[in-house]
Amino acid sequence: MKFVIAPDKFKGSLSGAEFCNAVEEGIKNIFPKAIILKKPLADGGDGTLEVIKKYLKTELIKVQVSDPLFRPIQAHYIFSKTSKTAYIEMSEASGHKLLSTDELNCMNTSSFGTGELILDALKKGAKKILLGIGGSATNDGGMGMCQALGVEFLDSKKNPLKPIGRNLKNIQEVNTKQLNELVQMTEFWIACDVKNCLHGKKGAAYVFASQKGANEFELFLLDKGLKNLDSVLKRQFNIDVQNIQGSGAAGGLGAGAIAFLNATLVSGIDLIKELANFDQEIKNTDWIITGEGKLDGQTLAGKTIAGVIESARKKEIPVAALCGSVSLNEKEKRELGLDYCVAISKEGTSLDKAMLFARENLVNSTIVFCSGLINRTLD
């Protein structure tokens, strides 16, 4: 039998590569002669750089930038000298993972450090920048990123505003005269896994900002600020970002990237699948085994598993999902296109314990799955 193992990471416990190794161990326990192809994937969120490094020859670039609260940190991106392409992960500089629970409040956080990573790549000669924008701690509409590249956001008295979420509502004018000239000579691709608009009930603030520390009243203020940014962009640049899918990604950074970097928003998982030559590699496969830490409603919209299923359907390959937890009902699993789906931890297990025993549980769940394949064959 031929198995393709194509997971996302289990956030906080297993990388994509570690998932692949654990599932391989389980498969070999039942099918010792199985052909196994390991193809870890990602959708543009944190962990994407690790996956890209597996498929491309790149150089690791380390640089000091600002974290979401403007403190100096060491961050990195990867660069291909051959194609002059930089691969940058927003979460490296502006990520949720960089802040403690007490520090997390997207009224005060900024994407400035992400802009500093981009600026460094531009100075090193990048002609194409692929930016993954998952896992952000920000809701600043991309103000920080753009300011690091030379854009000024001004209040009613033409004073520059600090590029943080609470100042979105104060923007009255944008000055692009100092925008780095290299930006216009560079191709920008934004890898994201959401299609949310900039503001409104399905916008960046109301859908995501509560996960970034905003309370109910702050959600209202942030949404009002994003709506104001939209108005300024329409008035000054004749750009209607609200009606572009994904403009609300990463706290509205999608909108800033569209407006000031002339960026193209693309599906993160589709981009990674292309780099991995995924659709070609899965030919003549009996089963694809995928997984992620949490299988829920968000999986239905642009996540890694959804991308795996899309490719599998074209070649009529069954898909098994082994996940840390599963909150979809049976109907939703079928609608997603899964042929087998299981949570690898027992119901009621604490998160800490589930993460601690993730590898062991994954191996055992793979053994159970493969044993079931034998039983079906014998039937």
Secondary structure by P-SEA (a helix, b strand, c coil): cbbbbbbccccccccaaaaaaaaaaaaaaccccbbbbbbbbbccccaaaaaaaaccbbbbbbbbbbcccccbbbbbccccccccbbbbbcccccccccccccccccccccaaaaaaaaaaaaaacccbbbbbbccccccccaaaaaaaabbbbbcccccccccccccccccccccccccccccccbbbbbbbcccccccccccccccccccccccaaaaaaaaaaaaaaaaaaaaacccccccccccccccaaaaaaaacccbbbccaaaaaaaaaccccccccccbbbbbccccccccccccaaaaaaaaaaaabbbbbbbcccccccaaaaaaaccccccccccccccaaaaaaaaaaaaaaaaaaaaaaaaaaaac
